[in-house]
Amino acid sequence: MATISFEEIMFTIMSATQDTFKSYMNIDLLAGKIEKKVEPVDSDVTGIVGIAGDRVGYIIFATDKVSAQYVAKELLMVDEADEECIRDAVGELANNIAGAFKTKYHEQYGSVALGLPLVVSGRLSAISEPPGLNEVSSINVQCKGVTIPFKTADGLISITVMVYM
């Protein structure tokens, strides 16, 4: 069985994110500077998909409310995106990005399983980061993996995809 490097997984997730946005919504995303850790991210909505099998981890899709509303309207082809539309769109995008990992590496890893997308709201913060005084909610994540920021050239959409494996 061939060993797949974390860098190969990272580039697969990067291209899956860009391909998903292009094919489903005809939106071109530009990748920003990749950080080799899961960073605290200011986000209003986050989609998380667990990966199980020989390689275990998470794909995390985080964005602000304005970007989430825009993406939900484009993806679901609706005039207005309510909370349910936003949850559906973010869950679908996280699931599609994780699905690219499953499809590409199924042969090398054998049975790769994806969990159901979990969509939550709140700021992602590292376990080692002390809670802020005014924080209402936060999600603690492991500090191993990569953080890949994306945005459109016009800055209308800004998302972050994190991979922890």
N, C-alpha and C positions, 0 to 999 in steps of 0.2 A: 504494500500500500504506500503510495507516494505521500510525503509529508507536505502539507500546505503551510506556508509561512503566514505569520500574522499580517505582513505587508500585502500579500496576495489577497487575503480576506478584506483588508482595509480598502484596497483599490477596487475590489469587486463591489463592496458596499457603496463606494463613491460613484462608480459608474452606474450601479443599479438605481441610486437616487436620481442622478441626472437623466438616465433613460426613462425612469418612471414618470418624471415630470414632463419630459419631452413627448413621450408617447400618449399619455393620458390627457395632458392639458396644453401641449405645444408650448411649454415654458422652458426656456434655457436657463439652467442654474450654473453659476460659477462657484467653484470650490475655493474656499479661503485657506488660510494657514492651518495645517493639521497639527493638533497637539497630541502628544503620545501619552495621554491620560484622559480620564473622564473628568471634565471640568464642571464646576458649578455654572449653571446657565440660567439666566433670567428668562423664564418662559411662562406663558399663560396656559398652555396645553401641551401635554406630552403623551406620546404613544410608545408603549413598551411591548416588544415581542420576545419571548424566551425561546432559546434554541437548545435542543437536547439531542443526545446521541453521543458519538465519540468526541465531538467538540461541543462544549456547553457554554452558553453565554446569553447575551442580550443585545438586541438592536433597539436603540432609543432614539425617537424622533421628537424634537422639541421645537416649539415656535411661539411667537407672540400672538395675541388675539387678532390683530389686524391681518397678519399674514395668514393665520388659520381661516379667517372669514373669507379672504380672497381665494385661497386654495379650495375651500369647501364649495364656494360658488362655481368655480371653474370645473372642479372634479365632478360635482353632482349636477351641474348645469341648472342651478336655481338662481332666482333673482336676489333672494336674501338668505343668509346662512344663520340659522338659529343654533342654540347650543347642541341640539341633537345632530344637526348636519355637520357641525364642526367635529364632534366626537366621531361620527361615522367616517368623515374624510381623513382625519388624523390616524384613526385605527386602520383604515384601508391602505394609506400610504406606508405606515410602519410595516404592515403585513406584506405588502408588495416588495418592499426593500429587503425584508428578511427572506421572502420567498426566492429572491434572486440568489441568495446564499445557498439555500436548500437545493435549488435547481442546479447550480454550478458545481457544488461539491458533493452531491448525492453519490456519485460514482466512487469518489475517493473515501468518503466517510461512511458509506453504507446508509443505514437508516438515520436520516436527519429528520427530527420532528420539530415543528413550530408550535408554540403555545398560542392561545387566542390573544389578540391584541388587548392590552390593558390601556385605557386612556384616562389620564389623571390631570389635575391642574395644580399649579403651585411651583415654587422655585426649587430646582434641583440643587442640592448642596452636598459636598463631600462629607463623609462621616467625621473626618478630623476637623471640619470647619465648625467653630462655635456658632450656635444659633443667634441670629440677630434679634435685637430687642423688639422690633416691630414685625417680625415674621409671623404670619398667620399660619402658613402651612409650608412644609418642605418635604422633599423626598431624599432619603440618604442612599447614595450609590457607592459602590466600590470605586477606588481611585486607580483602577488598572484598565487600560484600553486606549481608545483614541477618540478625539472629538474633532468632527469635521464640520466647519461652518459653510453654509451655502447662501447665496443671495442672487437675485436677478440683477442684470446690469443697471436697471433703473432704480434698484433698491426697494421696489414695491414688496418683494417677498424676501424674508430672512428666516432661515431655518438652521437647525443644528442636528446632525446625526451623530450619535455616539455608538461605538461598538465596544462591548466588553466580552472577552472570551479568554 
